[in-house]
């Protein structure tokens, strides 16, 4: 039997900043979809205000 590792998160409330990284680029500026996703799509990150830890994030497909 293999050793198993479990990661348990604490159920805590954190004060966070929502950081938005905007790009002015449009799809037509890129030849490759993967390059557009990395460099052209807006991204959002949730950062813990106390520790500076990035807690979560997502990419905005429709300019949320």
Secondary structure, DSSP 4 states (H G I P E B T S, - for coil): ---------------EEEEEE-----GGG-S-HHHHHHHTSEEEEEEETTT--EEEEEEESS--
